[in-house]
Each structure stands twice: as structure tokens, then as C-alpha cells.
Amino acid sequence: MPGKKGFVLVELMIAVSILAVGIVFVLRSFLNSSAALNTISNKLAAIVILDNKMADIELSARKDLGCQAKETQEEISLNNRKAILRSVIKELGTEEEKSAFNQVSLTLFWKEENKSKDETLVTYLPAK
């Protein structure tokens, strides 16, 4: 009908379906950013834990005038998740020619959304 003002049912259905598609994309984007925020939060917490543990090892090495080669593993909590902290101190060089330094490697392992994640921190400290 010419001159009639207003929407017909088809126009209204098209507008609602376009709006629904837009809302789906916005929600998907929100969920993706939420998952990314969770991952970043876990990585940041892991780095803080590793940094604190490394500071403890460095302080102990200063007190004892060096560090000895050893390997330890302990279970800790990372943002209410079970995590494993692995500490490896290994001698550099060969048996005949030992280095004055040991490599200290700290790695934190955890599971996030059924995927294994890890963060590693490495430094060199004087050997004992």
C-alpha cells in the first residue's frame, strides 16, 4: 500500500536477526577476552612465584658462597590451581674443566582449560 508508514513483519524479522547475529559476535568476543585475561593472570602469578623462588635461591647462594648442583620438585598453588615447581641447578662445563657458574632453571607447570602451560626462569649463579 503506497503511503503507508510503519514496518512490515518481514522487515522486523530481518532487523531482529541482524541484531541477534551482532549480539552473538559481541558475546563471543567477550568470552575470548575473558579467557585471555585468565591466561594472563595465571602467567603473571607464575612469574611472580618464579621470581620469588629465584630470589630465595640467590640469597642462599650469597650466604653459602655459591650453589651446588641439585634438582627439586614441589607442588604449589597457582591461582587455586595445582602447579608443579621444578628447580634444576646444573654445573656448566665438563668434568675436566668446570665452570665458575651453575645454571639455575626454575619451571612452573600447570593445567589450564585441559592444556598444559609452563613458565621458565633461568639465571647463572656462582658454583660452590
OpenMM code with the backbone's topology and positions (N, CA, C; nanometers):
from openmm import Vec3, app, unit

residues = "MET PRO GLY LYS LYS GLY PHE VAL LEU VAL GLU LEU MET ILE ALA VAL SER ILE LEU ALA VAL GLY ILE VAL PHE VAL LEU ARG SER PHE LEU ASN SER SER ALA ALA LEU ASN THR ILE SER ASN LYS LEU ALA ALA ILE VAL ILE LEU ASP ASN LYS MET ALA ASP ILE GLU LEU SER ALA ARG LYS ASP LEU GLY CYS GLN ALA LYS GLU THR GLN GLU GLU ILE SER LEU ASN ASN ARG LYS ALA ILE LEU ARG SER VAL ILE LYS GLU LEU GLY THR GLU GLU GLU LYS SER ALA PHE ASN GLN VAL SER LEU THR LEU PHE TRP LYS GLU GLU ASN LYS SER LYS ASP GLU THR LEU VAL THR TYR LEU PRO ALA LYS".split()
positions = [
    Vec3(0.0822, -0.1174, 0.0000),
    Vec3(0.0000, 0.0000, 0.0000),
    Vec3(0.0872, 0.1246, 0.0000),
    Vec3(0.0753, 0.2038, -0.1027),
    Vec3(0.1562, 0.3234, -0.1086),
    Vec3(0.1129, 0.4243, -0.0039),
    Vec3(0.2133, 0.4897, 0.0528),
    Vec3(0.1871, 0.5932, 0.1517),
    Vec3(0.1684, 0.5417, 0.2924),
    Vec3(0.1724, 0.4098, 0.3125),
    Vec3(0.1537, 0.3551, 0.4478),
    Vec3(0.2853, 0.3628, 0.5227),
    Vec3(0.2817, 0.4169, 0.6418),
    Vec3(0.4020, 0.4300, 0.7226),
    Vec3(0.4071, 0.3148, 0.8224),
    Vec3(0.5296, 0.2683, 0.8568),
    Vec3(0.5457, 0.1617, 0.9554),
    Vec3(0.6261, 0.0459, 0.8976),
    Vec3(0.6466, -0.0579, 0.9807),
    Vec3(0.7249, -0.1746, 0.9412),
    Vec3(0.6332, -0.2920, 0.9117),
    Vec3(0.6727, -0.3685, 0.8152),
    Vec3(0.6034, -0.4948, 0.7919),
    Vec3(0.6754, -0.6035, 0.8698),
    Vec3(0.6112, -0.7164, 0.8867),
    Vec3(0.6650, -0.8251, 0.9666),
    Vec3(0.7996, -0.8738, 0.9118),
    Vec3(0.8161, -0.8806, 0.7827),
    Vec3(0.9415, -0.9273, 0.7220),
    Vec3(1.0558, -0.8326, 0.7580),
    Vec3(1.0339, -0.7039, 0.7495),
    Vec3(1.1382, -0.6074, 0.7851),
    Vec3(1.1767, -0.6208, 0.9311),
    Vec3(1.0784, -0.6407, 1.0155),
    Vec3(1.1048, -0.6563, 1.1586),
    Vec3(1.1845, -0.7835, 1.1867),
    Vec3(1.1510, -0.8929, 1.1188),
    Vec3(1.2247, -1.0190, 1.1367),
    Vec3(1.3691, -1.0051, 1.0898),
    Vec3(1.3918, -0.9363, 0.9807),
    Vec3(1.5281, -0.9154, 0.9308),
    Vec3(1.6083, -0.8322, 1.0305),
    Vec3(1.5477, -0.7270, 1.0838),
    Vec3(1.6169, -0.6417, 1.1808),
    Vec3(1.6521, -0.7206, 1.3076),
    Vec3(1.5614, -0.8045, 1.3555),
    Vec3(1.5878, -0.8851, 1.4765),
    Vec3(1.6972, -0.9873, 1.4502),
    Vec3(1.6979, -1.0496, 1.3328),
    Vec3(1.8014, -1.1491, 1.3036),
    Vec3(1.9389, -1.0825, 1.2911),
    Vec3(1.9466, -0.9644, 1.2327),
    Vec3(2.0744, -0.8913, 1.2254),
    Vec3(2.1221, -0.8555, 1.3653),
    Vec3(2.0315, -0.8106, 1.4496),
    Vec3(2.0660, -0.7788, 1.5878),
    Vec3(2.1155, -0.9026, 1.6625),
    Vec3(2.0511, -1.0175, 1.6407),
    Vec3(2.0915, -1.1423, 1.7072),
    Vec3(2.2329, -1.1827, 1.6652),
    Vec3(2.2637, -1.1710, 1.5372),
    Vec3(2.3985, -1.2047, 1.4885),
    Vec3(2.5013, -1.1117, 1.5527),
    Vec3(2.4695, -0.9846, 1.5609),
    Vec3(2.5604, -0.8890, 1.6248),
    Vec3(2.5835, -0.9220, 1.7716),
    Vec3(2.4792, -0.9601, 1.8426),
    Vec3(2.4928, -0.9954, 1.9845),
    Vec3(2.5790, -1.1198, 2.0015),
    Vec3(2.5637, -1.2176, 1.9123),
    Vec3(2.6466, -1.3396, 1.9186),
    Vec3(2.7942, -1.3038, 1.9040),
    Vec3(2.8291, -1.2167, 1.8106),
    Vec3(2.9686, -1.1769, 1.7921),
    Vec3(3.0222, -1.1011, 1.9139),
    Vec3(2.9408, -1.0172, 1.9720),
    Vec3(2.9834, -0.9432, 2.0912),
    Vec3(3.0071, -1.0385, 2.2081),
    Vec3(2.9184, -1.1348, 2.2281),
    Vec3(2.9349, -1.2316, 2.3369),
    Vec3(3.0575, -1.3198, 2.3150),
    Vec3(3.0792, -1.3643, 2.1916),
    Vec3(3.1967, -1.4463, 2.1619),
    Vec3(3.3247, -1.3676, 2.1900),
    Vec3(3.3265, -1.2422, 2.1507),
    Vec3(3.4417, -1.1560, 2.1774),
    Vec3(3.4640, -1.1405, 2.3275),
    Vec3(3.3561, -1.1234, 2.4030),
    Vec3(3.3660, -1.1115, 2.5482),
    Vec3(3.4232, -1.2383, 2.6102),
    Vec3(3.3775, -1.3552, 2.5661),
    Vec3(3.4283, -1.4822, 2.6200),
    Vec3(3.5761, -1.5020, 2.5857),
    Vec3(3.6162, -1.4654, 2.4635),
    Vec3(3.7566, -1.4780, 2.4248),
    Vec3(3.8456, -1.3868, 2.5091),
    Vec3(3.8010, -1.2645, 2.5322),
    Vec3(3.8815, -1.1725, 2.6130),
    Vec3(3.8857, -1.2181, 2.7588),
    Vec3(3.7792, -1.2792, 2.8070),
    Vec3(3.7778, -1.3328, 2.9433),
    Vec3(3.8784, -1.4473, 2.9569),
    Vec3(3.8840, -1.5363, 2.8580),
    Vec3(3.9807, -1.6463, 2.8602),
    Vec3(4.1238, -1.5933, 2.8520),
    Vec3(4.1461, -1.4916, 2.7694),
    Vec3(4.2795, -1.4318, 2.7585),
    Vec3(4.3211, -1.3664, 2.8896),
    Vec3(4.2273, -1.3010, 2.9564),
    Vec3(4.2560, -1.2392, 3.0853),
    Vec3(4.2939, -1.3440, 3.1898),
    Vec3(4.2260, -1.4580, 3.1888),
    Vec3(4.2571, -1.5667, 3.2804),
    Vec3(4.3977, -1.6216, 3.2542),
    Vec3(4.4320, -1.6383, 3.1279),
    Vec3(4.5658, -1.6877, 3.0912),
    Vec3(4.6737, -1.5892, 3.1356),
    Vec3(4.6523, -1.4617, 3.1105),
    Vec3(4.7495, -1.3594, 3.1504),
    Vec3(4.7649, -1.3563, 3.3019),
    Vec3(4.6540, -1.3692, 3.3725),
    Vec3(4.6572, -1.3684, 3.5186),
    Vec3(4.7409, -1.4853, 3.5716),
    Vec3(4.7218, -1.6039, 3.5134),
    Vec3(4.7998, -1.7201, 3.5559),
    Vec3(4.9481, -1.7036, 3.5234),
    Vec3(4.9783, -1.6507, 3.4048),
    Vec3(5.1189, -1.6303, 3.3679),
    Vec3(5.1859, -1.5277, 3.4596),
    Vec3(5.1157, -1.4208, 3.4916),
    Vec3(5.1711, -1.3197, 3.5804),
    Vec3(5.1961, -1.3774, 3.7196),
    Vec3(5.1003, -1.4535, 3.7715),
    Vec3(5.1174, -1.5171, 3.9026),
    Vec3(5.2345, -1.6150, 3.8992),
    Vec3(5.2498, -1.6888, 3.7895),
    Vec3(5.3605, -1.7835, 3.7756),
    Vec3(5.4949, -1.7104, 3.7756),
    Vec3(5.5023, -1.5983, 3.7054),
    Vec3(5.6269, -1.5216, 3.7002),
    Vec3(5.6623, -1.4665, 3.8381),
    Vec3(5.5628, -1.4211, 3.9125),
    Vec3(5.5878, -1.3695, 4.0479),
    Vec3(5.6407, -1.4816, 4.1378),
    Vec3(5.5788, -1.6003, 4.1299),
    Vec3(5.6242, -1.7146, 4.2105),
    Vec3(5.7675, -1.7516, 4.1730),
    Vec3(5.7957, -1.7590, 4.0430),
    Vec3(5.9314, -1.7941, 3.9982),
    Vec3(6.0331, -1.6888, 4.0413),
    Vec3(5.9969, -1.5630, 4.0320),
    Vec3(6.0873, -1.4553, 4.0718),
    Vec3(6.1183, -1.4620, 4.2219),
    Vec3(6.0170, -1.4893, 4.3024),
    Vec3(6.0395, -1.5014, 4.4477),
    Vec3(6.1274, -1.6212, 4.4809),
    Vec3(6.1034, -1.7333, 4.4146),
    Vec3(6.1848, -1.8531, 4.4380),
    Vec3(6.3287, -1.8293, 4.3933),
    Vec3(6.3457, -1.7603, 4.2803),
    Vec3(6.4810, -1.7307, 4.2320),
    Vec3(6.5528, -1.6385, 4.3303),
    Vec3(6.4820, -1.5422, 4.3868),
    Vec3(6.5423, -1.4526, 4.4862),
    Vec3(6.5864, -1.5314, 4.6091),
    Vec3(6.5076, -1.6300, 4.6516),
    Vec3(6.5464, -1.7158, 4.7647),
    Vec3(6.6732, -1.7938, 4.7332),
    Vec3(6.6812, -1.8483, 4.6123),
    Vec3(6.7996, -1.9261, 4.5725),
    Vec3(6.9219, -1.8350, 4.5642),
    Vec3(6.9063, -1.7147, 4.5096),
    Vec3(7.0181, -1.6206, 4.5009),
    Vec3(7.0668, -1.5793, 4.6393),
    Vec3(6.9746, -1.5555, 4.7307),
    Vec3(7.0110, -1.5189, 4.8670),
    Vec3(7.0855, -1.6329, 4.9359),
    Vec3(7.0369, -1.7533, 4.9174),
    Vec3(7.1032, -1.8711, 4.9743),
    Vec3(7.2430, -1.8888, 4.9145),
    Vec3(7.2573, -1.8634, 4.7837),
    Vec3(7.3884, -1.8767, 4.7180),
    Vec3(7.4861, -1.7716, 4.7711),
    Vec3(7.4362, -1.6527, 4.8027),
    Vec3(7.5238, -1.5491, 4.8588),
    Vec3(7.5705, -1.5867, 4.9992),
    Vec3(7.4784, -1.6411, 5.0789),
    Vec3(7.5135, -1.6817, 5.2154),
    Vec3(7.6140, -1.7952, 5.2151),
    Vec3(7.5908, -1.8939, 5.1273),
    Vec3(7.6755, -2.0135, 5.1241),
    Vec3(7.7944, -2.0003, 5.0298),
    Vec3(7.8133, -1.8826, 4.9729),
    Vec3(7.9211, -1.8560, 4.8768),
    Vec3(7.9147, -1.9489, 4.7563),
    Vec3(7.7963, -1.9605, 4.7000),
    Vec3(7.7775, -2.0418, 4.5798),
    Vec3(7.6621, -2.1386, 4.5958),
    Vec3(7.6324, -2.2093, 4.4874),
    Vec3(7.5246, -2.3090, 4.4928),
    Vec3(7.5734, -2.4401, 4.4327),
    Vec3(7.5171, -2.5495, 4.4841),
    Vec3(7.5552, -2.6826, 4.4381),
    Vec3(7.4511, -2.7351, 4.3411),
    Vec3(7.4955, -2.8240, 4.2536),
    Vec3(7.4043, -2.8846, 4.1564),
    Vec3(7.3036, -2.9726, 4.2299),
    Vec3(7.1749, -2.9532, 4.1974),
    Vec3(7.0687, -3.0364, 4.2537),
    Vec3(6.9421, -3.0153, 4.1730),
    Vec3(6.8457, -3.1038, 4.1967),
    Vec3(6.7174, -3.0944, 4.1281),
    Vec3(6.6069, -3.1213, 4.2302),
    Vec3(6.5084, -3.0313, 4.2367),
    Vec3(6.3968, -3.0488, 4.3290),
    Vec3(6.2656, -3.0249, 4.2548),
    Vec3(6.1598, -3.0777, 4.3141),
    Vec3(6.0268, -3.0592, 4.2572),
    Vec3(5.9280, -3.0503, 4.3720),
    Vec3(5.8392, -2.9513, 4.3672),
    Vec3(5.7403, -2.9357, 4.4725),
    Vec3(5.6061, -2.8942, 4.4134),
    Vec3(5.4995, -2.9301, 4.4843),
    Vec3(5.3653, -2.8944, 4.4412),
    Vec3(5.3236, -2.7664, 4.5123),
    Vec3(5.2738, -2.6698, 4.4351),
    Vec3(5.2298, -2.5427, 4.4927),
    Vec3(5.0933, -2.5058, 4.4348),
    Vec3(5.0363, -2.3966, 4.4832),
    Vec3(4.9078, -2.3483, 4.4339),
    Vec3(4.9304, -2.2245, 4.3476),
    Vec3(4.8676, -2.2238, 4.2309),
    Vec3(4.8752, -2.1110, 4.1386),
    Vec3(4.7329, -2.0672, 4.1073),
    Vec3(4.6882, -1.9574, 4.1672),
    Vec3(4.5509, -1.9093, 4.1475),
    Vec3(4.4489, -2.0215, 4.1686),
    Vec3(4.4625, -2.0916, 4.2800),
    Vec3(4.3740, -2.2031, 4.3176),
    Vec3(4.3818, -2.3204, 4.2210),
    Vec3(4.4922, -2.3337, 4.1509),
    Vec3(4.5177, -2.4490, 4.0645),
    Vec3(4.6401, -2.5214, 4.1166),
    Vec3(4.6420, -2.6508, 4.0966),
    Vec3(4.7589, -2.7296, 4.1339),
    Vec3(4.8690, -2.7051, 4.0313),
    Vec3(4.9875, -2.6754, 4.0799),
    Vec3(5.1010, -2.6496, 3.9911),
    Vec3(5.2242, -2.7201, 4.0461),
    Vec3(5.3190, -2.7469, 3.9592),
    Vec3(5.4438, -2.8129, 3.9981),
    Vec3(5.5591, -2.7179, 3.9694),
    Vec3(5.6385, -2.6913, 4.0725),
    Vec3(5.7565, -2.6057, 4.0595),
    Vec3(5.8793, -2.6955, 4.0554),
    Vec3(5.9509, -2.6899, 3.9451),
    Vec3(6.0704, -2.7724, 3.9272),
    Vec3(6.1927, -2.6813, 3.9260),
    Vec3(6.2878, -2.7154, 4.0109),
    Vec3(6.4105, -2.6379, 4.0229),
    Vec3(6.5285, -2.7265, 3.9831),
    Vec3(6.6068, -2.6795, 3.8874),
    Vec3(6.7237, -2.7552, 3.8413),
    Vec3(6.8456, -2.6641, 3.8477),
    Vec3(6.9446, -2.7043, 3.9272),
    Vec3(7.0731, -2.6331, 3.9320),
    Vec3(7.1760, -2.7296, 3.8763),
    Vec3(7.2340, -2.6951, 3.7608),
    Vec3(7.3303, -2.7873, 3.7000),
    Vec3(7.4629, -2.7183, 3.6738),
    Vec3(7.5664, -2.8000, 3.6834),
    Vec3(7.7018, -2.7493, 3.6618),
    Vec3(7.7252, -2.7256, 3.5133),
    Vec3(7.7967, -2.6210, 3.4831),
    Vec3(7.8335, -2.5923, 3.3445),
    Vec3(7.9748, -2.6424, 3.3200),
    Vec3(8.0034, -2.6738, 3.1962),
    Vec3(8.1367, -2.7214, 3.1619),
    Vec3(8.1450, -2.8736, 3.1690),
    Vec3(8.2663, -2.9245, 3.1521),
    Vec3(8.2895, -3.0691, 3.1553),
    Vec3(8.3490, -3.1086, 3.2894),
    Vec3(8.3675, -3.2384, 3.3087),
    Vec3(8.4273, -3.2880, 3.4341),
    Vec3(8.5703, -3.2348, 3.4514),
    Vec3(8.6449, -3.2280, 3.3408),
    Vec3(8.7835, -3.1814, 3.3482),
    Vec3(8.7904, -3.0298, 3.3659),
    Vec3(8.7001, -2.9596, 3.3023),
    Vec3(8.7051, -2.8140, 3.3026),
    Vec3(8.5710, -2.7590, 3.3523),
    Vec3(8.5594, -2.7442, 3.4825),
    Vec3(8.4342, -2.6955, 3.5411),
    Vec3(8.4271, -2.5439, 3.5313),
    Vec3(8.3061, -2.4970, 3.5154),
    Vec3(8.2821, -2.3533, 3.5072),
    Vec3(8.2708, -2.2959, 3.6479),
    Vec3(8.2894, -2.1661, 3.6590),
    Vec3(8.2745, -2.0987, 3.7883),
    Vec3(8.1281, -2.0713, 3.8189),
    Vec3(8.0402, -2.1057, 3.7238),
    Vec3(7.8983, -2.0777, 3.7407),
    Vec3(7.8141, -2.2030, 3.7225),
    Vec3(7.6996, -2.2037, 3.7883),
    Vec3(7.5982, -2.3065, 3.7697),
    Vec3(7.4750, -2.2425, 3.7068),
    Vec3(7.4074, -2.3184, 3.6221),
    Vec3(7.2833, -2.2704, 3.5620),
    Vec3(7.1669, -2.3065, 3.6538),
    Vec3(7.0868, -2.2065, 3.6894),
    Vec3(6.9690, -2.2278, 3.7732),
    Vec3(6.8462, -2.2090, 3.6849),
    Vec3(6.7649, -2.3136, 3.6764),
    Vec3(6.6454, -2.3107, 3.5919),
    Vec3(6.5241, -2.3450, 3.6779),
    Vec3(6.4260, -2.2549, 3.6806),
    Vec3(6.3008, -2.2768, 3.7526),
    Vec3(6.1880, -2.2834, 3.6511),
    Vec3(6.1072, -2.3885, 3.6597),
    Vec3(5.9943, -2.4040, 3.5687),
    Vec3(5.8694, -2.4352, 3.6498),
    Vec3(5.7614, -2.3669, 3.6167),
    Vec3(5.6330, -2.3885, 3.6821),
    Vec3(5.5375, -2.4465, 3.5788),
    Vec3(5.4797, -2.5632, 3.6093),
    Vec3(5.3863, -2.6321, 3.5198),
    Vec3(5.2468, -2.6285, 3.5810),
    Vec3(5.1435, -2.6029, 3.4978),
    Vec3(5.0048, -2.6101, 3.5435),
    Vec3(4.9148, -2.6419, 3.4256),
    Vec3(4.7915, -2.6812, 3.4564),
    Vec3(4.6920, -2.7094, 3.3516),
    Vec3(4.5901, -2.5980, 3.3494),
    Vec3(4.5529, -2.5597, 3.2292),
    Vec3(4.4552, -2.4523, 3.2095),
    Vec3(4.3684, -2.4898, 3.0904),
    Vec3(4.2391, -2.5089, 3.1144),
    Vec3(4.1450, -2.5487, 3.0093),
    Vec3(4.1941, -2.6723, 2.9347),
    Vec3(4.2351, -2.7749, 3.0093),
    Vec3(4.2843, -2.9027, 2.9565),
    Vec3(4.4090, -2.8897, 2.8697),
    Vec3(4.4809, -2.7799, 2.8855),
    Vec3(4.6081, -2.7617, 2.8146),
    Vec3(4.7175, -2.7426, 2.9178),
    Vec3(4.8327, -2.8026, 2.8916),
    Vec3(4.9472, -2.7854, 2.9816),
    Vec3(5.0149, -2.6533, 2.9512),
    Vec3(5.0409, -2.5775, 3.0553),
    Vec3(5.1090, -2.4490, 3.0420),
    Vec3(5.2342, -2.4530, 3.1287),
    Vec3(5.3330, -2.3738, 3.0932),
    Vec3(5.4534, -2.3641, 3.1751),
    Vec3(5.5181, -2.2279, 3.1564),
    Vec3(5.5945, -2.1906, 3.2541),
    Vec3(5.6718, -2.0659, 3.2514),
    Vec3(5.8085, -2.0991, 3.3103),
    Vec3(5.9151, -2.0478, 3.2496),
    Vec3(6.0514, -2.0809, 3.2923),
    Vec3(6.1318, -1.9536, 3.3169),
    Vec3(6.2170, -1.9606, 3.4191),
    Vec3(6.3084, -1.8517, 3.4519),
    Vec3(6.4471, -1.9130, 3.4703),
    Vec3(6.5476, -1.8559, 3.4030),
    Vec3(6.6832, -1.9122, 3.4055),
    Vec3(6.7819, -1.8010, 3.4423),
    Vec3(6.8806, -1.8365, 3.5258),
    Vec3(6.9892, -1.7448, 3.5572),
    Vec3(7.1159, -1.8260, 3.5834),
    Vec3(7.2256, -1.7576, 3.6082),
    Vec3(7.3529, -1.8229, 3.6381),
    Vec3(7.4049, -1.7671, 3.7707),
    Vec3(7.4463, -1.8586, 3.8584),
    Vec3(7.4975, -1.8205, 3.9895),
    Vec3(7.6341, -1.8850, 4.0099),
    Vec3(7.7159, -1.8256, 4.0979),
    Vec3(7.8483, -1.8831, 4.1240),
    Vec3(7.8373, -2.0268, 4.1759),
    Vec3(7.9268, -2.1112, 4.1294),
    Vec3(7.9313, -2.2501, 4.1776),
    Vec3(8.0031, -2.2557, 4.3112),
    Vec3(7.9707, -2.3553, 4.3885),
    Vec3(8.0326, -2.3711, 4.5200),
    Vec3(8.1613, -2.4487, 4.5088),
] * unit.nanometer
topology = app.Topology()
chain = topology.addChain("A")
for resn in residues:
    res = topology.addResidue(resn, chain)
    for name in ("N", "CA", "C"):
        topology.addAtom(name, app.Element.getBySymbol(name[0]), res)
